[in-house]
Amino acid sequence: NRMLEDCKRVAPVIFEQAGRPCIAGPCPDDASDCPLYPGPYGPLEEGD
């Protein structure tokens, strides 16, 4: 994570889309064992 922060600081345009996709949207893997789960949007409600 620190390496990505350094890269974004040095070349922000190149690395603006880099990183975990779940930070900018829902998790594409639906990985409940991920340390970031349930992610920035909170847990899914039953039936979602």
PQR file of N, CA, C, O and H, with PARSE charges and radii, in Angstrom:
ATOM      1  N   ASN A   1       0.826  -1.193   0.000 -0.4000 1.5000
ATOM      2  CA  ASN A   1       0.000   0.000   0.000 -0.0000 2.0000
ATOM      3  C   ASN A   1       0.869   1.255   0.000  0.5500 1.7000
ATOM      4  O   ASN A   1       0.548   2.244  -0.658 -0.5500 1.4000
ATOM      5  N   ARG A   2       1.956   1.203   0.734 -0.4000 1.5000
ATOM      6  CA  ARG A   2       2.842   2.364   0.778 -0.0000 2.0000
ATOM      7  C   ARG A   2       3.501   2.611  -0.583  0.5500 1.7000
ATOM      8  O   ARG A   2       3.694   3.758  -0.987 -0.5500 1.4000
ATOM      9  H   ARG A   2       2.217   0.399   1.269  0.4000 1.0000
ATOM     10  N   MET A   3       3.842   1.530  -1.280 -0.4000 1.5000
ATOM     11  CA  MET A   3       4.444   1.677  -2.606 -0.0000 2.0000
ATOM     12  C   MET A   3       3.474   2.375  -3.549  0.5500 1.7000
ATOM     13  O   MET A   3       3.883   3.239  -4.325 -0.5500 1.4000
ATOM     14  H   MET A   3       3.685   0.598  -0.951  0.4000 1.0000
ATOM     15  N   LEU A   4       2.198   2.015  -3.494 -0.4000 1.5000
ATOM     16  CA  LEU A   4       1.201   2.655  -4.342 -0.0000 2.0000
ATOM     17  C   LEU A   4       1.071   4.133  -3.993  0.5500 1.7000
ATOM     18  O   LEU A   4       0.952   4.971  -4.887 -0.5500 1.4000
ATOM     19  H   LEU A   4       1.866   1.314  -2.863  0.4000 1.0000
ATOM     20  N   GLU A   5       1.092   4.456  -2.718 -0.4000 1.5000
ATOM     21  CA  GLU A   5       1.034   5.865  -2.306 -0.0000 2.0000
ATOM     22  C   GLU A   5       2.220   6.637  -2.862  0.5500 1.7000
ATOM     23  O   GLU A   5       2.067   7.764  -3.334 -0.5500 1.4000
ATOM     24  H   GLU A   5       1.188   3.775  -1.992  0.4000 1.0000
ATOM     25  N   ASP A   6       3.408   6.029  -2.805 -0.4000 1.5000
ATOM     26  CA  ASP A   6       4.606   6.682  -3.346 -0.0000 2.0000
ATOM     27  C   ASP A   6       4.486   6.882  -4.855  0.5500 1.7000
ATOM     28  O   ASP A   6       4.827   7.943  -5.378 -0.5500 1.4000
ATOM     29  H   ASP A   6       3.532   5.114  -2.421  0.4000 1.0000
ATOM     30  N   CYS A   7       4.002   5.860  -5.544 -0.4000 1.5000
ATOM     31  CA  CYS A   7       3.838   5.961  -7.003 -0.0000 2.0000
ATOM     32  C   CYS A   7       2.829   7.039  -7.370  0.5500 1.7000
ATOM     33  O   CYS A   7       3.050   7.803  -8.310 -0.5500 1.4000
ATOM     34  H   CYS A   7       3.725   4.998  -5.119  0.4000 1.0000
ATOM     35  N   LYS A   8       1.728   7.104  -6.639 -0.4000 1.5000
ATOM     36  CA  LYS A   8       0.709   8.119  -6.921 -0.0000 2.0000
ATOM     37  C   LYS A   8       1.237   9.529  -6.679  0.5500 1.7000
ATOM     38  O   LYS A   8       0.847  10.474  -7.365 -0.5500 1.4000
ATOM     39  H   LYS A   8       1.548   6.483  -5.876  0.4000 1.0000
ATOM     40  N   ARG A   9       2.119   9.660  -5.704 -0.4000 1.5000
ATOM     41  CA  ARG A   9       2.692  10.973  -5.420 -0.0000 2.0000
ATOM     42  C   ARG A   9       3.651  11.406  -6.535  0.5500 1.7000
ATOM     43  O   ARG A   9       3.684  12.578  -6.909 -0.5500 1.4000
ATOM     44  H   ARG A   9       2.436   8.893  -5.147  0.4000 1.0000
ATOM     45  N   VAL A  10       4.431  10.454  -7.064 -0.4000 1.5000
ATOM     46  CA  VAL A  10       5.420  10.761  -8.094 -0.0000 2.0000
ATOM     47  C   VAL A  10       4.781  10.904  -9.477  0.5500 1.7000
ATOM     48  O   VAL A  10       5.150  11.794 -10.242 -0.5500 1.4000
ATOM     49  H   VAL A  10       4.405   9.501  -6.760  0.4000 1.0000
ATOM     50  N   ALA A  11       3.824  10.029  -9.796 -0.4000 1.5000
ATOM     51  CA  ALA A  11       3.189  10.041 -11.122 -0.0000 2.0000
ATOM     52  C   ALA A  11       1.675   9.863 -10.967  0.5500 1.7000
ATOM     53  O   ALA A  11       1.144   8.798 -11.282 -0.5500 1.4000
ATOM     54  H   ALA A  11       3.525   9.306  -9.174  0.4000 1.0000
ATOM     55  N   PRO A  12       0.987  10.887 -10.491 -0.5600 1.5000
ATOM     56  CA  PRO A  12      -0.441  10.749 -10.183  0.2800 2.0000
ATOM     57  C   PRO A  12      -1.322  10.398 -11.379  0.5500 1.7000
ATOM     58  O   PRO A  12      -2.297   9.662 -11.225 -0.5500 1.4000
ATOM     59  N   VAL A  13      -1.002  10.904 -12.551 -0.4000 1.5000
ATOM     60  CA  VAL A  13      -1.835  10.620 -13.725 -0.0000 2.0000
ATOM     61  C   VAL A  13      -1.736   9.144 -14.119  0.5500 1.7000
ATOM     62  O   VAL A  13      -2.741   8.516 -14.450 -0.5500 1.4000
ATOM     63  H   VAL A  13      -0.210  11.501 -12.675  0.4000 1.0000
ATOM     64  N   ILE A  14      -0.541   8.609 -14.082 -0.4000 1.5000
ATOM     65  CA  ILE A  14      -0.338   7.210 -14.458 -0.0000 2.0000
ATOM     66  C   ILE A  14      -1.028   6.268 -13.475  0.5500 1.7000
ATOM     67  O   ILE A  14      -1.602   5.260 -13.885 -0.5500 1.4000
ATOM     68  H   ILE A  14       0.275   9.119 -13.813  0.4000 1.0000
ATOM     69  N   PHE A  15      -0.979   6.585 -12.187 -0.4000 1.5000
ATOM     70  CA  PHE A  15      -1.486   5.679 -11.163 -0.0000 2.0000
ATOM     71  C   PHE A  15      -2.848   6.070 -10.594  0.5500 1.7000
ATOM     72  O   PHE A  15      -3.245   5.545  -9.554 -0.5500 1.4000
ATOM     73  H   PHE A  15      -0.513   7.405 -11.853  0.4000 1.0000
ATOM     74  N   GLU A  16      -3.573   6.980 -11.250 -0.4000 1.5000
ATOM     75  CA  GLU A  16      -4.850   7.429 -10.702 -0.0000 2.0000
ATOM     76  C   GLU A  16      -5.895   6.321 -10.628  0.5500 1.7000
ATOM     77  O   GLU A  16      -6.769   6.369  -9.763 -0.5500 1.4000
ATOM     78  H   GLU A  16      -3.250   7.406 -12.096  0.4000 1.0000
ATOM     79  N   GLN A  17      -5.831   5.330 -11.506 -0.4000 1.5000
ATOM     80  CA  GLN A  17      -6.785   4.216 -11.493 -0.0000 2.0000
ATOM     81  C   GLN A  17      -6.218   2.969 -10.813  0.5500 1.7000
ATOM     82  O   GLN A  17      -6.888   1.937 -10.767 -0.5500 1.4000
ATOM     83  H   GLN A  17      -5.120   5.292 -12.209  0.4000 1.0000
ATOM     84  N   ALA A  18      -5.001   3.047 -10.288 -0.4000 1.5000
ATOM     85  CA  ALA A  18      -4.357   1.888  -9.673 -0.0000 2.0000
ATOM     86  C   ALA A  18      -4.891   1.649  -8.269  0.5500 1.7000
ATOM     87  O   ALA A  18      -5.346   2.569  -7.591 -0.5500 1.4000
ATOM     88  H   ALA A  18      -4.457   3.885 -10.326  0.4000 1.0000
ATOM     89  N   GLY A  19      -4.825   0.414  -7.858 -0.4000 1.5000
ATOM     90  CA  GLY A  19      -5.244   0.054  -6.512 -0.0000 2.0000
ATOM     91  C   GLY A  19      -6.404  -0.925  -6.525  0.5500 1.7000
ATOM     92  O   GLY A  19      -6.824  -1.415  -7.574 -0.5500 1.4000
ATOM     93  H   GLY A  19      -4.455  -0.334  -8.409  0.4000 1.0000
ATOM     94  N   ARG A  20      -6.900  -1.190  -5.347 -0.4000 1.5000
ATOM     95  CA  ARG A  20      -8.004  -2.138  -5.215 -0.0000 2.0000
ATOM     96  C   ARG A  20      -9.270  -1.577  -5.846  0.5500 1.7000
ATOM     97  O   ARG A  20      -9.607  -0.414  -5.623 -0.5500 1.4000
ATOM     98  H   ARG A  20      -6.558  -0.792  -4.495  0.4000 1.0000
ATOM     99  N   PRO A  21      -9.970  -2.380  -6.622 -0.5600 1.5000
ATOM    100  CA  PRO A  21     -11.207  -1.885  -7.223  0.2800 2.0000
ATOM    101  C   PRO A  21     -12.305  -1.643  -6.194  0.5500 1.7000
ATOM    102  O   PRO A  21     -13.210  -0.843  -6.432 -0.5500 1.4000
ATOM    103  N   CYS A  22     -12.236  -2.317  -5.067 -0.4000 1.5000
ATOM    104  CA  CYS A  22     -13.295  -2.162  -4.066 -0.0000 2.0000
ATOM    105  C   CYS A  22     -13.216  -0.819  -3.343  0.5500 1.7000
ATOM    106  O   CYS A  22     -14.167  -0.442  -2.659 -0.5500 1.4000
ATOM    107  H   CYS A  22     -11.501  -2.967  -4.874  0.4000 1.0000
ATOM    108  N   ILE A  23     -12.125  -0.100  -3.472 -0.4000 1.5000
ATOM    109  CA  ILE A  23     -12.020   1.211  -2.844 -0.0000 2.0000
ATOM    110  C   ILE A  23     -12.896   2.223  -3.585  0.5500 1.7000
ATOM    111  O   ILE A  23     -13.455   3.133  -2.973 -0.5500 1.4000
ATOM    112  H   ILE A  23     -11.352  -0.406  -4.028  0.4000 1.0000
ATOM    113  N   ALA A  24     -13.012   2.062  -4.895 -0.4000 1.5000
ATOM    114  CA  ALA A  24     -13.805   2.989  -5.697 -0.0000 2.0000
ATOM    115  C   ALA A  24     -15.206   2.472  -6.004  0.5500 1.7000
ATOM    116  O   ALA A  24     -16.017   3.198  -6.580 -0.5500 1.4000
ATOM    117  H   ALA A  24     -12.558   1.323  -5.392  0.4000 1.0000
ATOM    118  N   GLY A  25     -15.500   1.244  -5.634 -0.4000 1.5000
ATOM    119  CA  GLY A  25     -16.803   0.651  -5.926 -0.0000 2.0000
ATOM    120  C   GLY A  25     -16.965  -0.662  -5.195  0.5500 1.7000
ATOM    121  O   GLY A  25     -16.177  -0.972  -4.302 -0.5500 1.4000
ATOM    122  H   GLY A  25     -14.842   0.654  -5.166  0.4000 1.0000
ATOM    123  N   PRO A  26     -17.959  -1.432  -5.550 -0.5600 1.5000
ATOM    124  CA  PRO A  26     -18.181  -2.707  -4.865  0.2800 2.0000
ATOM    125  C   PRO A  26     -17.084  -3.722  -5.181  0.5500 1.7000
ATOM    126  O   PRO A  26     -16.431  -3.639  -6.221 -0.5500 1.4000
ATOM    127  N   CYS A  27     -16.893  -4.658  -4.294 -0.4000 1.5000
ATOM    128  CA  CYS A  27     -15.868  -5.696  -4.461 -0.0000 2.0000
ATOM    129  C   CYS A  27     -16.235  -6.609  -5.624  0.5500 1.7000
ATOM    130  O   CYS A  27     -17.326  -7.179  -5.635 -0.5500 1.4000
ATOM    131  H   CYS A  27     -17.423  -4.726  -3.449  0.4000 1.0000
ATOM    132  N   PRO A  28     -15.343  -6.759  -6.607 -0.5600 1.5000
ATOM    133  CA  PRO A  28     -15.645  -7.630  -7.737  0.2800 2.0000
ATOM    134  C   PRO A  28     -15.533  -9.109  -7.378  0.5500 1.7000
ATOM    135  O   PRO A  28     -16.048  -9.961  -8.103 -0.5500 1.4000
ATOM    136  N   ASP A  29     -14.863  -9.422  -6.265 -0.4000 1.5000
ATOM    137  CA  ASP A  29     -14.654 -10.812  -5.871 -0.0000 2.0000
ATOM    138  C   ASP A  29     -15.658 -11.282  -4.833  0.5500 1.7000
ATOM    139  O   ASP A  29     -15.810 -12.487  -4.629 -0.5500 1.4000
ATOM    140  H   ASP A  29     -14.445  -8.730  -5.677  0.4000 1.0000
ATOM    141  N   ASP A  30     -16.348 -10.359  -4.170 -0.4000 1.5000
ATOM    142  CA  ASP A  30     -17.273 -10.691  -3.087 -0.0000 2.0000
ATOM    143  C   ASP A  30     -16.578 -11.586  -2.069  0.5500 1.7000
ATOM    144  O   ASP A  30     -17.130 -12.598  -1.639 -0.5500 1.4000
ATOM    145  H   ASP A  30     -16.225  -9.380  -4.336  0.4000 1.0000
ATOM    146  N   ALA A  31     -15.360 -11.202  -1.689 -0.4000 1.5000
ATOM    147  CA  ALA A  31     -14.526 -12.005  -0.805 -0.0000 2.0000
ATOM    148  C   ALA A  31     -14.746 -11.621   0.654  0.5500 1.7000
ATOM    149  O   ALA A  31     -14.194 -10.628   1.129 -0.5500 1.4000
ATOM    150  H   ALA A  31     -14.912 -10.380  -2.039  0.4000 1.0000
ATOM    151  N   SER A  32     -15.539 -12.395   1.354 -0.4000 1.5000
ATOM    152  CA  SER A  32     -15.829 -12.080   2.750 -0.0000 2.0000
ATOM    153  C   SER A  32     -14.625 -12.299   3.656  0.5500 1.7000
ATOM    154  O   SER A  32     -14.643 -11.858   4.805 -0.5500 1.4000
ATOM    155  H   SER A  32     -15.987 -13.202   0.969  0.4000 1.0000
ATOM    156  N   ASP A  33     -13.566 -12.975   3.168 -0.4000 1.5000
ATOM    157  CA  ASP A  33     -12.367 -13.159   3.974 -0.0000 2.0000
ATOM    158  C   ASP A  33     -11.369 -12.013   3.800  0.5500 1.7000
ATOM    159  O   ASP A  33     -10.312 -12.013   4.431 -0.5500 1.4000
ATOM    160  H   ASP A  33     -13.551 -13.333   2.234  0.4000 1.0000
ATOM    161  N   CYS A  34     -11.694 -11.050   2.960 -0.4000 1.5000
ATOM    162  CA  CYS A  34     -10.838  -9.887   2.736 -0.0000 2.0000
ATOM    163  C   CYS A  34     -10.846  -9.005   3.985  0.5500 1.7000
ATOM    164  O   CYS A  34     -11.903  -8.813   4.586 -0.5500 1.4000
ATOM    165  H   CYS A  34     -12.552 -11.051   2.447  0.4000 1.0000
ATOM    166  N   PRO A  35      -9.695  -8.467   4.388 -0.5600 1.5000
ATOM    167  CA  PRO A  35      -9.665  -7.599   5.575  0.2800 2.0000
ATOM    168  C   PRO A  35     -10.442  -6.298   5.389  0.5500 1.7000
ATOM    169  O   PRO A  35     -10.776  -5.639   6.374 -0.5500 1.4000
ATOM    170  N   LEU A  36     -10.733  -5.921   4.156 -0.4000 1.5000
ATOM    171  CA  LEU A  36     -11.506  -4.705   3.906 -0.0000 2.0000
ATOM    172  C   LEU A  36     -13.006  -4.962   3.853  0.5500 1.7000
ATOM    173  O   LEU A  36     -13.796  -4.019   3.813 -0.5500 1.4000
ATOM    174  H   LEU A  36     -10.462  -6.456   3.356  0.4000 1.0000
ATOM    175  N   TYR A  37     -13.405  -6.234   3.850 -0.4000 1.5000
ATOM    176  CA  TYR A  37     -14.828  -6.578   3.791 -0.0000 2.0000
ATOM    177  C   TYR A  37     -15.504  -6.057   5.037  0.5500 1.7000
ATOM    178  O   TYR A  37     -14.932  -6.239   6.111 -0.5500 1.4000
ATOM    179  H   TYR A  37     -12.763  -7.001   3.882  0.4000 1.0000
ATOM    180  N   PRO A  38     -16.629  -5.447   5.004 -0.5600 1.5000
ATOM    181  CA  PRO A  38     -17.552  -5.320   3.909  0.2800 2.0000
ATOM    182  C   PRO A  38     -17.250  -4.154   2.997  0.5500 1.7000
ATOM    183  O   PRO A  38     -18.050  -3.867   2.107 -0.5500 1.4000
ATOM    184  N   GLY A  39     -16.147  -3.474   3.172 -0.4000 1.5000
ATOM    185  CA  GLY A  39     -15.761  -2.422   2.250 -0.0000 2.0000
ATOM    186  C   GLY A  39     -16.286  -1.062   2.659  0.5500 1.7000
ATOM    187  O   GLY A  39     -16.921  -0.915   3.702 -0.5500 1.4000
ATOM    188  H   GLY A  39     -15.497  -3.707   3.895  0.4000 1.0000
ATOM    189  N   PRO A  40     -16.016  -0.078   1.832 -0.5600 1.5000
ATOM    190  CA  PRO A  40     -16.366   1.297   2.187  0.2800 2.0000
ATOM    191  C   PRO A  40     -17.860   1.585   2.151  0.5500 1.7000
ATOM    192  O   PRO A  40     -18.299   2.629   2.635 -0.5500 1.4000
ATOM    193  N   TYR A  41     -18.650   0.671   1.581 -0.4000 1.5000
ATOM    194  CA  TYR A  41     -20.084   0.919   1.461 -0.0000 2.0000
ATOM    195  C   TYR A  41     -20.901   0.173   2.502  0.5500 1.7000
ATOM    196  O   TYR A  41     -22.131   0.210   2.467 -0.5500 1.4000
ATOM    197  H   TYR A  41     -18.294  -0.177   1.188  0.4000 1.0000
ATOM    198  N   GLY A  42     -20.232  -0.504   3.426 -0.4000 1.5000
ATOM    199  CA  GLY A  42     -20.940  -1.235   4.459 -0.0000 2.0000
ATOM    200  C   GLY A  42     -21.398  -2.597   3.961  0.5500 1.7000
ATOM    201  O   GLY A  42     -21.282  -2.905   2.774 -0.5500 1.4000
ATOM    202  H   GLY A  42     -19.233  -0.535   3.454  0.4000 1.0000
ATOM    203  N   PRO A  43     -21.913  -3.404   4.864 -0.5600 1.5000
ATOM    204  CA  PRO A  43     -22.334  -4.752   4.485  0.2800 2.0000
ATOM    205  C   PRO A  43     -23.571  -4.716   3.593  0.5500 1.7000
ATOM    206  O   PRO A  43     -24.395  -3.804   3.677 -0.5500 1.4000
ATOM    207  N   LEU A  44     -23.677  -5.711   2.755 -0.4000 1.5000
ATOM    208  CA  LEU A  44     -24.866  -5.830   1.922 -0.0000 2.0000
ATOM    209  C   LEU A  44     -26.040  -6.263   2.782  0.5500 1.7000
ATOM    210  O   LEU A  44     -25.887  -7.059   3.709 -0.5500 1.4000
ATOM    211  H   LEU A  44     -23.008  -6.451   2.686  0.4000 1.0000
ATOM    212  N   GLU A  45     -27.173  -5.750   2.477 -0.4000 1.5000
ATOM    213  CA  GLU A  45     -28.387  -6.169   3.162 -0.0000 2.0000
ATOM    214  C   GLU A  45     -28.832  -7.505   2.583  0.5500 1.7000
ATOM    215  O   GLU A  45     -28.570  -7.803   1.418 -0.5500 1.4000
ATOM    216  H   GLU A  45     -27.298  -5.103   1.724  0.4000 1.0000
ATOM    217  N   GLU A  46     -29.501  -8.303   3.395 -0.4000 1.5000
ATOM    218  CA  GLU A  46     -29.984  -9.582   2.915 -0.0000 2.0000
ATOM    219  C   GLU A  46     -30.920  -9.360   1.729  0.5500 1.7000
ATOM    220  O   GLU A  46     -31.827  -8.530   1.799 -0.5500 1.4000
ATOM    221  H   GLU A  46     -29.715  -8.061   4.341  0.4000 1.0000
ATOM    222  N   GLY A  47     -30.703 -10.093   0.650 -0.4000 1.5000
ATOM    223  CA  GLY A  47     -31.517  -9.944  -0.540 -0.0000 2.0000
ATOM    224  C   GLY A  47     -30.884  -9.071  -1.606  0.5500 1.7000
ATOM    225  O   GLY A  47     -31.415  -8.974  -2.712 -0.5500 1.4000
ATOM    226  H   GLY A  47     -29.966 -10.767   0.593  0.4000 1.0000
ATOM    227  N   ASP A  48     -29.742  -8.422  -1.296 -0.4000 1.5000
ATOM    228  CA  ASP A  48     -29.056  -7.584  -2.297 -0.0000 2.0000
ATOM    229  C   ASP A  48     -28.349  -8.448  -3.310  0.5500 1.7000
ATOM    230  O   ASP A  48     -27.716  -7.929  -4.230 -0.5500 1.4000
ATOM    231  H   ASP A  48     -29.310  -8.500  -0.398  0.4000 1.0000
TER
END
